Amino acid sequence: MTKDELKKFPQHVFGHAFTTLKCEGPAYLPWLQKRVKGNGGLILTRRIEDLWELHPSFDIVVNCSGLGSRQLAGDSKIFPVRGQVLKVQAPWVKHFIRDSSGLTYIYPGVSNVTLGGTRQKGDWNLSPDAEISKEILSRCCALEPSLRGAYDLREKVGLRPTRPSVRLEKELLAQDSRRLPVVHHYGHGSGGIAMHWGTALEATRLVNECVQVLRTPAPKSKL
């Protein structure tokens, strides 16, 4: 950023200004779902306690259960990183602002402006914390003073499914004579939107490998 651009942020001595894309989950996810259905996909909603409940109805399972993988896959490495944000009306805010740590950010969207945020490791609490909301608003107003005039403030809380690295691999579950191929695809943390297309392509490749194995006749022993 130029010296003139930085005058708006007296507490900072360096910065970048750029134009980029913003993907909005509330619009993007239904669009993806529509594509799945349009290609013949069937979407079922049910609760499962064990991946074996899907056998033999399904030949291959892609496990994208996020934090649910602690139970479904016995993965003790995955943990929540709690995020709390404010959704506010401030239609005059046209540019995003994010501080150096990435903990304080202002993201204008189609229907509201998102003010954040928090990174609380190991915190499962889904209830908004009023004190945290006040702190978020204070930090964001320090970056963009006009936000003191924001209205229709709503609190949102989510849990980012985080682990040391994304789990993207095949596993063959065995139980007596039964076999269930599983492709694990979870643990993206806060980078789901950024990484999902690439990891989905890799997950698809792994599923295709499982399909080829299922289609290959088992060798017959010769006596």
Solvent accessible surface area in square Angstrom, and as a share of the most:
residue,aa,sasa,rsa
1,M,71,0.32
2,T,82,0.47
3,K,176,0.75
4,D,103,0.53
5,E,78,0.35
6,L,28,0.14
7,K,150,0.64
8,K,108,0.46
9,F,25,0.11
10,P,117,0.74
11,Q,99,0.44
12,H,56,0.25
13,V,142,0.82
14,F,144,0.60
15,G,15,0.14
16,H,137,0.61
17,A,69,0.54
18,F,124,0.52
19,T,138,0.80
20,T,83,0.48
21,L,172,0.86
22,K,102,0.43
23,C,56,0.33
24,E,43,0.19
25,G,21,0.20
26,P,120,0.76
27,A,69,0.54
28,Y,37,0.14
29,L,106,0.53
30,P,72,0.45
31,W,124,0.43
32,L,45,0.22
33,Q,82,0.37
34,K,151,0.64
35,R,111,0.41
36,V,74,0.42
37,K,114,0.48
38,G,70,0.67
39,N,126,0.65
40,G,69,0.67
41,G,31,0.30
42,L,149,0.74
43,I,71,0.36
44,L,108,0.54
45,T,137,0.79
46,R,134,0.49
47,R,197,0.72
48,I,36,0.18
49,E,85,0.38
50,D,68,0.35
51,L,7,0.04
52,W,35,0.12
53,E,72,0.32
54,L,26,0.13
55,H,42,0.19
56,P,109,0.69
57,S,87,0.56
58,F,84,0.35
59,D,105,0.55
60,I,33,0.17
61,V,11,0.06
62,V,63,0.36
63,N,5,0.02
64,C,82,0.49
65,S,43,0.27
66,G,10,0.10
67,L,30,0.15
68,G,33,0.32
69,S,0,0.00
70,R,106,0.39
71,Q,112,0.50
72,L,35,0.17
73,A,31,0.24
74,G,63,0.60
75,D,12,0.06
76,S,92,0.60
77,K,123,0.52
78,I,0,0.00
79,F,61,0.25
80,P,2,0.01
81,V,11,0.06
82,R,3,0.01
83,G,8,0.07
84,Q,0,0.00
85,V,24,0.14
86,L,4,0.02
87,K,52,0.22
88,V,0,0.00
89,Q,44,0.20
90,A,1,0.01
91,P,78,0.49
92,W,108,0.38
93,V,12,0.07
94,K,145,0.61
95,H,147,0.66
96,F,68,0.28
97,I,22,0.11
98,R,129,0.47
99,D,30,0.16
100,S,108,0.69
101,S,67,0.43
102,G,5,0.05
103,L,62,0.31
104,T,6,0.04
105,Y,27,0.10
106,I,0,0.00
107,Y,62,0.24
108,P,27,0.17
109,G,30,0.29
110,V,138,0.79
111,S,78,0.51
112,N,31,0.16
113,V,5,0.03
114,T,17,0.10
115,L,0,0.00
116,G,0,0.00
117,G,0,0.00
118,T,14,0.08
119,R,126,0.46
120,Q,50,0.22
121,K,158,0.67
122,G,44,0.42
123,D,43,0.22
124,W,132,0.46
125,N,76,0.39
126,L,112,0.56
127,S,65,0.42
128,P,66,0.41
129,D,55,0.29
130,A,66,0.51
131,E,116,0.52
132,I,27,0.13
133,S,12,0.08
134,K,130,0.55
135,E,90,0.40
136,I,0,0.00
137,L,50,0.25
138,S,73,0.47
139,R,57,0.21
140,C,0,0.00
141,C,8,0.05
142,A,63,0.49
143,L,8,0.04
144,E,20,0.09
145,P,70,0.44
146,S,47,0.31
147,L,1,0.01
148,R,173,0.63
149,G,48,0.46
150,A,16,0.12
151,Y,116,0.44
152,D,83,0.43
153,L,79,0.39
154,R,100,0.36
155,E,71,0.32
156,K,94,0.40
157,V,33,0.19
158,G,34,0.33
159,L,40,0.20
160,R,49,0.18
161,P,37,0.23
162,T,31,0.18
163,R,33,0.12
164,P,111,0.70
165,S,69,0.45
166,V,40,0.23
167,R,37,0.13
168,L,46,0.23
169,E,78,0.35
170,K,91,0.38
171,E,65,0.29
172,L,112,0.56
173,L,35,0.17
174,A,68,0.53
175,Q,70,0.31
176,D,136,0.71
177,S,101,0.65
178,R,89,0.33
179,R,121,0.44
180,L,0,0.00
181,P,15,0.09
182,V,0,0.00
183,V,0,0.00
184,H,1,0.00
185,H,23,0.10
186,Y,5,0.02
187,G,5,0.05
188,H,30,0.13
189,G,15,0.14
190,S,95,0.61
191,G,19,0.18
192,G,25,0.24
193,I,86,0.43
194,A,95,0.74
195,M,78,0.35
196,H,47,0.21
197,W,129,0.45
198,G,48,0.46
199,T,19,0.11
200,A,42,0.32
201,L,112,0.56
202,E,59,0.26
203,A,6,0.05
204,T,74,0.43
205,R,117,0.43
206,L,13,0.07
207,V,34,0.19
208,N,80,0.41
209,E,60,0.27
210,C,11,0.07
211,V,37,0.21
212,Q,105,0.47
213,V,108,0.62
214,L,94,0.47
215,R,178,0.65
216,T,88,0.51
217,P,115,0.72
218,A,84,0.65
219,P,132,0.83
220,K,182,0.77
221,S,103,0.67
222,K,194,0.82
223,L,222,1.11
